[in-house]
C-alpha cells in the first residue's frame, strides 16, 4: 500500500478507537464482529490479528429489522426482534466455540433510527452481556471507507455502502461524507414499490448534496447487496474469474446492466436469488447503483469485499500488518506458513528484479512470496494447484489483472510449458504481453530454486548476466559450477527460451 493510503486509512480509523470505552485494544488472537444491519445480521471471525487476519467464519441471518422503514420514525416489530435476538445468541455461541478472544457488536441504521432500537440493544446486554455499539451515520461512513481504502489502495472517487436502511457515501479526495436514510428497504417504501422511481429519488438526494457530483473517479461499492449485482453480471456475461473483489464495470456498462434489471430484462433465478427476499430487493440495489453511476464524474464501479466490518477490525486492533499493504501482508504470511519463508522469497525477488525492470514491484515480490506454498503437493499437480490457490486466494489489494498474473507466474515456477486449457480460464483478462511477463518471472524464479533449493541465502554467490544480444550467462563458485548440474542448465535454458519470445 502506498504511504498516503495508509495515512488516510489510519486518519479515518483513529477517531473511532475504541467503539466502546470498556472494549480494550485487541493485539492478538481471533476477533469476532457481529454486524446488526437493517437487512441481515452477520457474524465474521478473523484469524489472529497479530498476523494476517484471515476471515475464518462468515455467517448471515436475514432478519430485515428495517422492514417498513421510510425516513420517519418507525418501530421494529416484536417478531423481528425475537429473530434478531436468537441469531445473536447463536453467533455468540459460534464465536465462543471458534475461540474468539473478543466479540465486537455494532448496529447500524435500523437500530439507531427505530423508536425501540436502544431498548432492543439494552435488552440484549442484560440477556447476554454483549454491548451493542449503535454507531451513527458518520462512524458508519468512515468505518466503511477504512475497509474499502485498505482493500483497493488505488481507489479514488466515492466509497458507497448500501445497506437495508441507509446509504453511506465518502469522498476519498475531499474527505466529505454523508449518511442518507435511503437503503434498499427504505427506497422500497418511499417509492411505493417502484424501482424506477426509487432510482430517481436517490439520485435527486445525492445530486442535492452537491459534492458527490464533483467527485472524480470510481464508485467503490461495498455491501452484500452491491456484490450481488457483481455476481449477477459475472453470470450474465460468462466472466471467467469468480472473484468479486475489485470486479469492475465501466459507467456505460453498469448503467445498461442496471437498466436491464430495472426493466426485468435480467433473470433473477440464478446465484443468490433463490430466496424470495433477495429477489424482491435486487431491483432496488440496481436502482441505487444506477443513481450513483449517473453522477457526472463517476467513471466506473469497483466492487469491494472489505467494508464496514473490516473497518471495525482495523479501528480496534493495535498494529495489524494488513494496513501497510494487504497484498504483501497476505503473501508474506502465506510464505511463512506454507513456503520456505518470506525472507527467502524476497531474496529471490531482489535477484530476478534487474531482468524485469518494467514489472510492478508489488506483483514481482508477491509472486515470489506465493511461489513455494505448494511444495508439499504431488509434483504432477503442483503447478495446477498453485495456479488455483493463487487465483482464488482470499486476499485483496490486487485487481483481476494482477491476480491472474500472479497465478500464471506461480504456475510457471513449477511448469515451464504453457497450458492452453489454463489460459482459456483467464481469456480476456490478460494481454499477450502480461502472459509473457508472467512466464518470464516463473522461469527466473525456477532458476533461483535450483541455485538455492533450501532458501538459505546462497543467491548472492551467483551472478546472472545478459549481453547485448540477449544471451544469458551464469557465474558462481567454482566448486558449484564444476558440478555442471543438468538441473541448473535446464532452468537457464528455459530462461533463455522465454526471453527470446516476444
N, C-alpha and C positions, 0 to 999 in steps of 0.2 A: 504494500500500500504506500502511495506517495505520502510524504511527511505532512502536507497540508490537510490531506483527507483524514489522517489520524487525529490531527488537531481539531478538525471540525467535529468528528465523532465524539471526542472527549469533551469539547465545549458543550455539546448538546447533552451529554450524559451527566457531567459533573453536578449541575444544579439539582439533579434528581436523586443523588445519593443522600440518604438511602430512602426507599419508599416509605418506610415506617421507622420511627426513632428506635423501636425495640428490635429492629432487624439488623444484626451485626453484618459487617462486610464478610463476603464469602471468598476465601482464598484457595480452598482446595476441596476435593470431594464432589460428589454428584449434587446437582441443584435441580429442583423441580419448580416449574412455573405453571400456575393454574390461571388461565385467561377466561374470565367470565364475560363473554361477549353478548351482543344483542341477539345474534342468531344461534351461536353454538357456544359450548363450554369446552375448553380444550386443556389437556394436560401434556406438557412436554418435560422430559427428564434429560438433562445434559450430563455427559460423562465428566470426569474430573476436570474442573475448570482451571486447574494449575497447568494443564497441558492443552490439547485441542479439545474443545467442548463438543464432542460428537453428540448428536441427538439420538439417544438410545431408545426412547419411548415417545410415542406421539399418538394420543387417543382423543377422540372427539365425540361429544354427545350433542345432537341437535335439540335445543330446548325452545328457542325463539322467545327469549324473555322480552324482546322488543316488539312482539306481535301487536299490531294495533297502534303503535306509537307514531304520532304525527310530529308537530312542532310544539304542541302544548303539553300540559301536564297529563300524565297517564299513570295507570296503576298496573303492576304486574299481577296477573291473576294467580289465585292460590294453587291451581294445578301445576302451573309452570314453576312456581316457587318450590313446590314439593319435588318436581322432577330435577330442578337445579340442585337442590339440597342433596338428593340421593346421588346425583352424578358427582358432586364434590366430595361426598363421603367416600364414594368408590375410588375417586382419584387419590384421596389421602391414603387410603389403604394401599393402592398400587405404588405410590411414591415411597411409602414405608418399606414395602416388600422389595422395591428396586434399590433400596439402600441410599435414598436421597438424604443428604445431611441437613438440608434445609428446604422448605417449601415457601415460595412467594406466591401470593394470590393478588390479582388485580381485577377490577371490574371497570367496564367502560360505559358507553353511552346509556344503555337501557337502565342499568342500576343507578347511575348518577342522576338521571332525569326522572326516574319513577318516584311517585309520591311515597311509595313504601320501599324504596331501594335501600335506604340506610337501615331500616328496620330488618330487612332481609339479611344484610351483612352482619348486623349485631346478633341476630338470632343464630347465624352460622357460628359466630365467635363463641357464643355461650354453649352451643351444642358440640362443637368440635375443637375449640381452642384456636382455630385458624383466624388470623387477622386478614380481612379482605381490604386491600387498599383501593378505594374508589378514586381513580385518577381523573383529573379534569381534562378538558379538551386540549389545553396547551401541552400537558405532560404526555397525553396520548400521541399528539402530533410529533413531539420531539423524540419520544422513545421509538416510534415507528421509523423516523428519519435516521436514527442511530443505526438500527438494524439494516436499513436499505443502503446507507452510505458506506458501511463497513463491507457489505457483501457485493456491491457494484462500485468499486473505487473510482471509476472514471465517469460516473453518472453526473450529469448536470441537468437542471430543469426542475420539475416538480416531483416530489415524493408524495404519493397519494395512498391512503389506507382506507379502503372501502369496507365498511362493516355493515351490520344489520341496521344499526341505529344512527350512524354518523359517517361522515367523510372527513378525514383529516388531510390537510394539504400543507406541505412545507416546501419553500423555495430554497434550493441549495446555494443560490447566489446571494439573494437579499437577506436570507435567514428569516423572512416573514413566514408566518404560519396562521392557519385558521382551522377551526373545527366546526363543521356545519352539521346540524341535526338532520342530515339527509342521507341515511344509509338505505339499503335496498328495501327494508321493511317500511321505513318512513316514506320513501318515494312511492311505494305501492299504495299506501293510504292516501297520501296527498294528491296523487294523480288520478285517484278513483279507478285503480286497476288499469291504467292506460300507460304502457311503457313509453310510447312516443311522446306523450305529454310529460312523462317523468324526465325524459332527456332534456326537454325544453326548460322545465322548472329548474333543474340542476344547473344547466348552462347559464341561465339568467343569474342565478345566485352567485356563481363563480365569476361571471363577467362583471357583475356589480362590485365585486371586491376590488377590481382594477388591476392589482399587481400580478395575479396569475396570467393575465393576457400578455404581460411583458416578459414572462419567464422563458428564456430561450433554452431549448434543449428537449430532452425526452420527458415522457411521463413515466416515472418509475412506479409501477403498480404493485402494491403488496396486499396481502389478504387472500384467503382461500377462494373467495368469490372471483377475484380477478384472475387467479391462477386457473380457475375452472374454464374461463374464456380461452386462455392459452392452450389448455389441454384439448378443448373442443376444436380449436383452429388446427392444431397439430394433426388430429384425427381427420379433419376435413380435407387437408391438403396432402396427407401422407408424408409428413415431415419425418426424416429418417431417425432423428435423435428423440428419445423420450425424456428429455431433460427440461424441466420447466424453468429453472433459474436462468435468468438473462435471455429467455426467448424473446425475440424482437419482432414487432410488426411495424412497418412504415405507416405514416399517417394515413395515406390513401387506402392502403391495405386494411388497416384497422377500422377505419370508418366504414368501408364497404362490408366488412365481416359483421360489424355491429348492426349495420342496416339490415343485413340478411337475417340476423337473429330477431331483430325488432319486427320484421315483416314475415316471420315464420317460414323463412326460406332455408333454414338450417335445422336438421333433425336433432332433437334433444334426447334421443333414445340411447345414445352411446355414453361412454365414460362414466361420470358420477351422476348422470341424470336418471338413474334407475328409480331413485326415491322422488316421490311427488313434490316434497318441499323444495328440492333442488331445482326441479324443472320449473316450478312456479316463480322462483326468484331470478332465474337466469336472464330473462328479458330485462330486468331492472339493473342487473350487473352490466349488461350490454348498453343500456341507456346511460349509465354513469360513465362508462369508458367513452361512449360516443360524445357525450358532453365535454369531456376532458380533451379529447383529440380535436375538437372544434376550436380550441384556443389557438389564437393567431400564431404564436411562436412555437407551438408543440411540433416536434419533428417525427416522433415515433413513440411507441410504448415499449418499455422493457419490463418484463415480469420478474419479480424477486421473491425468493422463498424466505429470506430473512426479513423480519419486520418488528412488530411490537414486542413479541416475546423475547427475541434476541436483544432488543434494546433494553428490556428489563434485565436480562442476564448481564449485559455489559455495564449497566449502571450499578450493579450490586457487587461485582467481583473486584478483587484487588487489582491485579495486573494480568489480564487474560492475553496470552500471546496472539490470539487471532486478531486482535485490534490492530496490531502493527502491520500485518499482511496476511489475510486469511488463507490465500493460496499457498504461500511458502510455509506458513504455520502448519497447515494440514500435511503438506508434503514432507516436511521435516519430521513431524511426529510419526508419520507413516514409515519413514525410513528408519527411525529409531526403533519402532515397534516390530517391524517385519523385514527390514532390509539389513544392510551392512552398516547402518548408521548414517546420520546426516553429515557428519564431518567427512567421511569417505566420499559421499556423493558430491559434496561441494568442492572437494579437491578434483574430482572428475570434471565438474563444470568449469573450473578455472583452467584446467589443462586443455580442454577442447575449445574454449572460447575464442582464441585467436583465429581459428579456422572457420568461425561462423560470425563474422563481425556484424552482419545485418540481423542476426537473430535477437529477438526480445530476451533480455537477460533473465526476466522472471520465468519465462517459458523454459529457457535452457536449464536454469537451476532446478525448476520444478520437475522437469523430465528426468534429470539425473537423480533427484531425490526419490522419484517414484520407480526408477528403473529396476530396483532389486527386490521389490516387495513380493515377487512370485518365485523366489529361488527355491522354495520348498515344494513347488508344484512338479508334477511329472514333466520331464523335458518336452515330450511331444505336445503337451497342452500349455506350456509355459507362455509362449508368445500370445496365443489367443486369450488366455486367462488375463494376462497383463493388459491387453487391449480392452477387454470388457470391464475390468475393475477400474481402470483409469477413466474410461469413457463414462461409466456410471457412478463414479465416486461422489460421495456426499460432501463435496467441497463447493466453495463459492469464490467470487472474485476472479472468475475466468469465463469469458464469453464462449459461445459454442465453437468458434474457430479455434480458440486456444485449447479448449477441452479436446477437440478432435485431433489437433496437432500433438498434444501431449500423449494421447492414446496411441497414435500412429508411431511416434518416436519411440515410446516404450516397447511397442510391438517389434520394431526393427532393432532394438537392442538384442532381442532374443531370436530374431528371424530376419535374415538379410533379404530373402525373396519377397516381393510384394504379393499380396493376396487380392485377387480380383473380387472375391466374394466380400472380403472385408472392406475394400474400397467402395463397393456398392452401398454399404451401410452408411457411409458418410458422403455419398454422392451429393454434390451441390453445396456442401458445407465448406470444403477446402478447394483452393485453386491448385493447379498443377505445380506451381512454384512452392506453395506451402507443403504439399505432399513430398516434394523433393527435399525440402529443408528438413522435414521430419526424418526422412530416410538417411540423410547425411549425419544428422545428430546421432541416430541409432547406431550407425556404423562406427562413428568415432567413440562412442561410449563402450561399445562392444570391444574395441581395441584396448581401451583403458582397463577393462576387466581381465583381459589376457595378460596385461603388464603388471597389474596389481590385484590378483584374484581375491586376496583377503582384505582389501581396503585398508592396508596398514600404512599407507603414505609413501609408496615406492615410486609414484609417478614423477616426482621431482628428479629422479635419476635418469629419466628418458627425455629425449628431445625429438619431437616430430617436426619436420620441415617440409615446405612445399616450394619448389623452384618456380621460375618464371613460366615454364612450360606446363605447370600444374602437376609435376611429378612429386610424389611423397617419398621421403626417406626417413628412417628411424635410427636414432643413435641411442646407445645405452651402455651400461657397464660391460666391459669386455667379457667377463665371465658369463653374463647373461646372453650376449649376442653370440658367443661361441656355441651355445646350445642349439642354435638355428631352429628354434621352435616352429613347427608346422602350424600350430595354432596362431601364433603371432603373425606369421607370414600370411595365413589365410585372412585374418582380420585386417591386416594392412592392405591386402589386395582388394578387399571389399570396400574399404575407404576409398582407394584409388578409383575403383569402378563407379561408385556412386557419385564421386565428384567429377568424373568425366561426363556425366549426364548433364543435359541442360545447357 
